[in-house]
Amino acid sequence: MEMSVDIYQCGSKHIHVILHGDAEGLAAFTDYESFIKFVEACQEFISNRAQVPEAFLDAFKNEGNPR
């Protein structure tokens, strides 16, 4: 995967995130607190995606071996 991220803070305190490569786009945040909320939401998404769903684990467990 080829991707780069540029993050800039303008004099007006706006923060700009620019994605290049496999992910493309621009996000502009009005202030630092908005940017923090965005980063926290990304971290929560990553944490939740890292967990294997229980239904998936149950599909592969043996009758005599619970895991």
Backbone hydrogen bonds, N-H to C=O, Kabsch-Sander energy under -0.5 kcal/mol:
donor,donor_aa,acceptor,acceptor_aa,energy
3,M,1,M,-0.6
4,S,20,H,-1.8
6,D,18,I,-2.6
8,Y,16,H,-2.6
10,C,8,Y,-0.5
10,C,14,H,-2.9
13,K,10,C,-1.9
15,I,29,F,-2.1
16,H,8,Y,-3.0
17,V,27,A,-2.9
18,I,6,D,-3.0
19,L,25,G,-2.7
20,H,4,S,-2.4
22,D,2,E,-3.2
23,A,20,H,-0.6
25,G,19,L,-1.4
27,A,17,V,-2.4
29,F,15,I,-3.1
35,F,31,D,-1.6
36,I,32,Y,-2.3
37,K,33,E,-2.1
38,F,34,S,-1.9
39,V,35,F,-2.4
40,E,36,I,-2.7
41,A,37,K,-2.2
42,C,38,F,-2.1
43,Q,39,V,-2.5
44,E,40,E,-2.4
45,F,41,A,-2.2
46,I,42,C,-2.4
47,S,43,Q,-2.4
48,N,44,E,-2.5
49,R,45,F,-2.2
50,A,46,I,-1.4
51,Q,48,N,-0.7
56,F,53,P,-0.7
57,L,53,P,-1.7
58,D,54,E,-2.8
59,A,55,A,-1.5
60,F,56,F,-0.7
60,F,57,L,-1.1
61,K,57,L,-0.6
61,K,58,D,-0.7
62,N,65,N,-0.9
